[in-house]
Amino acid sequence: MKLRILGSGTSTGVPEVGCTCPVCTSTDPRDNRLRASSLIHTDDAVILIDCGPDFREQMLRVSPFERIDAVLITHEHYDHVGGLDDLRPFCRFGEIPVYTDGYIVDHLCARMPYCFVDKKYPGIPRIYLKQVEAGKPFYVHTTEVVPVRVMHGKLPILGYRIGGRLGYITDMSAIPDESYEQLKGVEVLVINALRPQPHPTHQTISEALAAAERIGARETYFIHMSHHVGLHRVISEQLPPHIHFAYDGLEVDL
């Protein structure tokens, strides 16, 4: 299994428009963060997690051009679903299922109704919704996927355990005890760490460190970071050896 971080940034991306801080003006490519999304290659499937407004730009950096077998959506906020229409070129390989829970299904149908009608006009993405439930496994070909309930402030959203070995969580502020149990034993964990300062709906770096320690993965990668985290070359030295700040284009073999 291989994980590629397509985007490691928060909703505004980094650099943030209009900001002249040292991070936003950095020439280190690791400080340039598109909106959070990842691509996973398993033995027989290519799985995209979230499809934000930077999806087109992200995929222009990926080679080869190939089929996407499934899209997993964590929640309905624009920075995680704003690129669904840009799946159109990948529909040349066939229809693409989009997996998420019932609450998010309703919001996607309201936001992009032209994509999810029975009679579709030519040129729209050939995607369709597949409703899943937290805690109930499903399969993409032979790859097991377990949706995991986490909280984004007061909003219940989804993380995912993929192929037994990878745990993926973004935009989380709290994890229920039963979800910690569902993540037990993952080898690699991807989890959000917005900034050092408290935030009402996202983990701080210290909170992410505590969650990572409780889950106990062999390697942990932080994503969904704002410019407030600081320069990548500086902050990376402050983490334990098995915990890393991810960056756009990072590839991890599991």
Backbone torsions as a table, in degrees:
resi	resn	phi	psi	omega
1	MET	NA	140.6	177.8
2	LYS	-130.4	135.8	177.4
3	LEU	-109.7	131.9	172.3
4	ARG	-121.1	124.6	175.5
5	ILE	-80.6	110.3	177.8
6	LEU	-78.8	-37.9	179.7
7	GLY	-148.9	137.1	-176.9
8	SER	-119.2	10.9	-173.8
9	GLY	-101.3	170.7	177.8
10	THR	-85.6	-168.5	-168.6
11	SER	-63.6	-28.1	179.5
12	THR	-89.1	-11.3	-173.2
13	GLY	70.0	168.8	176.5
14	VAL	-134.4	123.9	7.3
15	PRO	-71.0	149.2	175.1
16	GLU	-83.5	136.8	-177.7
17	VAL	-56.9	129.0	175.6
18	GLY	86.9	-2.7	-176.8
19	CYS	-96.3	138.4	179.1
20	THR	-119.6	25.1	179.4
21	CYS	-68.6	166.9	-178.4
22	PRO	-59.2	-31.1	179.5
23	VAL	-73.2	-47.5	-176.6
24	CYS	-68.3	-20.9	178.2
25	THR	-105.4	7.5	-179.5
26	SER	-65.6	145.4	174.1
27	THR	-94.9	-0.5	176.3
28	ASP	-76.0	118.3	-177.1
29	PRO	-59.8	-21.4	178.8
30	ARG	-70.6	-15.4	177.0
31	ASP	-91.0	-0.5	178.2
32	ASN	-100.7	108.2	-169.8
33	ARG	-119.6	115.9	170.9
34	LEU	-77.8	170.0	-177.1
35	ARG	-64.1	149.2	-166.5
36	ALA	-64.5	127.6	177.0
37	SER	-168.0	154.8	179.4
38	SER	-145.1	156.5	178.5
39	LEU	-122.8	130.5	-178.7
40	ILE	-120.0	129.9	172.0
41	HIS	-105.6	119.0	173.1
42	THR	-102.9	-170.1	-179.3
43	ASP	-61.3	-31.4	-175.3
44	ASP	-140.8	18.9	-178.1
45	ALA	-150.5	151.1	170.5
46	VAL	-115.3	120.1	-172.5
47	ILE	-121.7	128.2	176.5
48	LEU	-101.6	130.9	173.9
49	ILE	-105.8	115.5	-177.0
50	ASP	65.2	152.8	-173.8
51	CYS	-144.6	79.0	-173.3
52	GLY	-84.9	-173.2	-174.9
53	PRO	-68.5	-12.6	177.1
54	ASP	-96.1	7.7	-173.4
55	PHE	-55.8	-45.2	-178.8
56	ARG	-58.7	-48.8	179.8
57	GLU	-62.4	-39.9	179.7
58	GLN	-61.7	-43.5	-175.6
59	MET	-76.1	-20.1	173.4
60	LEU	-67.3	-18.0	179.0
61	ARG	-91.9	-4.9	-174.7
62	VAL	-104.9	136.6	176.6
63	SER	-135.4	141.1	1.9
64	PRO	-85.5	169.9	171.1
65	PHE	-74.0	121.2	-174.3
66	GLU	-148.4	169.5	-179.0
67	ARG	-63.1	141.9	167.8
68	ILE	-105.3	121.3	-174.3
69	ASP	-85.4	-23.0	-179.1
70	ALA	-163.1	149.5	171.7
71	VAL	-118.2	128.1	175.8
72	LEU	-106.4	123.8	-178.9
73	ILE	-105.0	129.9	179.3
74	THR	-83.1	-38.8	178.0
75	HIS	-168.3	173.8	-166.0
76	GLU	-91.0	2.9	-178.9
77	HIS	-63.4	147.6	-169.5
78	TYR	-56.1	-38.4	-176.9
79	ASP	-69.7	-2.2	177.6
80	HIS	-116.9	-11.5	-178.8
81	VAL	-132.1	-2.0	-173.2
82	GLY	-67.2	-8.6	179.8
83	GLY	-106.3	10.0	-176.3
84	LEU	-58.1	-35.0	179.2
85	ASP	-64.6	-26.3	-179.2
86	ASP	-77.9	4.1	171.7
87	LEU	-74.6	-6.6	-174.6
88	ARG	-50.5	-47.6	-179.3
89	PRO	-60.8	-31.1	-178.0
90	PHE	-76.7	-13.8	177.5
91	CYS	-76.3	-5.0	172.5
92	ARG	-62.3	-26.0	179.5
93	PHE	-84.3	-11.5	-177.7
94	GLY	134.7	173.5	179.4
95	GLU	-62.6	149.1	-178.4
96	ILE	-118.1	122.8	176.3
97	PRO	-78.7	140.5	177.7
98	VAL	-115.6	113.9	-174.7
99	TYR	-98.1	132.7	174.7
100	THR	-170.4	178.8	-176.1
101	ASP	-89.3	174.9	-172.2
102	GLY	-61.8	-39.8	-180.0
103	TYR	-60.9	-44.4	-178.3
104	ILE	-73.4	-35.0	175.1
105	VAL	-54.3	-47.4	-179.5
106	ASP	-61.4	-41.1	-178.5
107	HIS	-70.1	-37.2	178.1
108	LEU	-67.7	-38.3	177.6
109	CYS	-63.9	-35.5	178.8
110	ALA	-74.6	-35.5	-175.9
111	ARG	-79.7	-38.2	-176.4
112	MET	-129.6	60.3	-173.7
113	PRO	-60.4	-31.2	-177.5
114	TYR	-65.2	-20.5	-180.0
115	CYS	-82.4	-20.5	-169.2
116	PHE	-125.6	32.3	175.2
117	VAL	-95.8	161.7	-179.3
118	ASP	-68.5	-42.2	179.6
119	LYS	-104.8	104.6	-175.6
120	LYS	-97.9	137.3	178.6
121	TYR	-82.5	157.3	-175.3
122	PRO	-60.6	140.9	174.0
123	GLY	100.8	-15.6	179.4
124	ILE	-80.8	159.8	-179.9
125	PRO	-64.5	138.0	178.9
126	ARG	-89.8	76.3	-179.6
127	ILE	-123.1	153.1	178.2
128	TYR	-144.0	153.1	-173.3
129	LEU	-91.2	137.7	175.3
130	LYS	-124.2	114.8	-175.9
131	GLN	-81.8	133.4	179.0
132	VAL	-126.5	169.2	179.5
133	GLU	-126.4	142.3	177.5
134	ALA	-58.2	133.4	177.7
135	GLY	87.4	-8.7	-178.8
136	LYS	-108.6	112.5	-176.2
137	PRO	-65.5	152.5	168.8
138	PHE	-141.0	173.9	-174.0
139	TYR	-126.0	138.6	166.3
140	VAL	-107.9	104.2	-166.2
141	HIS	55.8	-116.8	-179.9
142	THR	-102.6	4.8	-178.1
143	THR	-88.4	120.2	178.8
144	GLU	-77.8	134.5	176.3
145	VAL	-125.2	129.0	177.9
146	VAL	-116.0	114.1	173.2
147	PRO	-69.1	137.1	-175.8
148	VAL	-123.5	126.3	-178.3
149	ARG	-76.8	127.4	171.5
150	VAL	-134.5	167.9	-176.7
151	MET	-114.0	133.5	176.5
152	HIS	-110.5	83.1	-166.9
153	GLY	66.6	-122.6	177.1
154	LYS	-92.6	-1.6	-176.6
155	LEU	-92.2	120.3	174.8
156	PRO	-75.6	125.6	-179.9
157	ILE	-128.9	-174.1	-176.4
158	LEU	-118.8	137.6	159.2
159	GLY	-106.0	179.0	-178.4
160	TYR	-142.0	143.1	166.8
161	ARG	-109.1	124.5	-170.7
162	ILE	-121.7	125.9	177.9
163	GLY	61.4	19.0	178.6
164	GLY	78.1	-23.8	-170.5
165	ARG	-103.2	-23.8	-174.0
166	LEU	-113.1	128.2	170.4
167	GLY	-109.5	135.6	-175.7
168	TYR	-133.7	119.7	-178.6
169	ILE	-137.3	134.4	175.0
170	THR	-140.0	155.8	176.7
171	ASP	61.8	22.6	-174.7
172	MET	-90.3	142.9	170.9
173	SER	-115.2	-21.2	178.8
174	ALA	-156.0	149.6	178.1
175	ILE	-121.6	124.4	174.9
176	PRO	-63.2	154.9	-178.0
177	ASP	-57.3	-40.5	-177.8
178	GLU	-65.6	-27.9	178.1
179	SER	-74.5	-34.6	172.9
180	TYR	-58.5	-40.2	179.1
181	GLU	-63.5	-38.6	-179.2
182	GLN	-69.4	-20.5	-179.9
183	LEU	-96.4	-4.6	-177.7
184	LYS	-61.4	132.7	176.4
185	GLY	92.1	-0.7	176.7
186	VAL	-66.7	145.7	-179.7
187	GLU	-85.0	-38.3	-179.7
188	VAL	-126.6	133.2	179.1
189	LEU	-120.1	131.4	170.4
190	VAL	-112.0	124.8	-172.8
191	ILE	-148.3	149.2	-175.1
192	ASN	-77.2	145.7	176.7
193	ALA	-148.8	90.8	-166.7
194	LEU	-66.6	-49.8	-171.9
195	ARG	-172.9	170.8	177.0
196	PRO	-70.2	-33.0	-174.8
197	GLN	-78.5	150.3	178.1
198	PRO	-60.1	150.2	177.5
199	HIS	-142.4	143.6	-175.0
200	PRO	-69.6	-21.3	-174.1
201	THR	-129.3	3.0	179.8
202	HIS	-133.2	153.3	174.4
203	GLN	-69.4	145.2	166.0
204	THR	-81.2	174.1	177.4
205	ILE	-63.1	-43.2	-179.8
206	SER	-65.1	-38.2	177.1
207	GLU	-66.9	-37.4	177.2
208	ALA	-65.8	-38.1	176.8
209	LEU	-61.9	-41.1	179.8
210	ALA	-67.1	-42.3	178.4
211	ALA	-64.4	-41.4	179.2
212	ALA	-63.2	-40.6	179.0
213	GLU	-63.7	-41.1	179.9
214	ARG	-66.9	-39.2	179.5
215	ILE	-71.4	-39.6	170.8
216	GLY	76.3	33.4	177.3
217	ALA	-68.8	155.5	177.3
218	ARG	-61.5	-42.9	177.1
219	GLU	-134.8	140.3	179.1
220	THR	-126.4	140.0	-179.9
221	TYR	-125.8	126.5	179.3
222	PHE	-87.2	138.4	176.4
223	ILE	-133.8	-174.7	177.3
224	HIS	55.7	50.1	-175.8
225	MET	-102.7	143.8	176.7
226	SER	-94.6	176.3	177.6
227	HIS	-67.5	-14.1	-179.3
228	HIS	-70.9	-12.3	179.8
229	VAL	-69.7	-25.4	-178.2
230	GLY	103.7	-179.5	-177.8
231	LEU	-69.5	136.3	-176.6
232	HIS	-56.4	-44.9	-176.0
233	ARG	-65.1	-25.7	-179.4
234	VAL	-86.3	-49.6	-174.3
235	ILE	-70.6	-29.1	-178.4
236	SER	-62.0	-31.0	-178.9
237	GLU	-73.6	-10.9	-175.9
238	GLN	-94.8	-2.1	-176.8
239	LEU	-97.6	156.8	172.2
240	PRO	-60.9	158.2	-174.0
241	PRO	-59.4	-28.4	-176.3
242	HIS	-95.8	6.6	179.0
243	ILE	-123.3	135.9	-170.5
244	HIS	-136.8	148.1	166.0
245	PHE	-82.4	120.4	177.7
246	ALA	-71.3	167.9	174.8
247	TYR	-148.7	159.5	-177.7
248	ASP	-60.8	129.3	179.7
249	GLY	93.3	-6.8	178.0
250	LEU	-61.4	134.2	176.2
251	GLU	-118.7	135.9	-178.1
252	VAL	-128.0	126.0	174.2
253	ASP	-90.5	131.3	179.3
254	LEU	-106.9	NA	NA
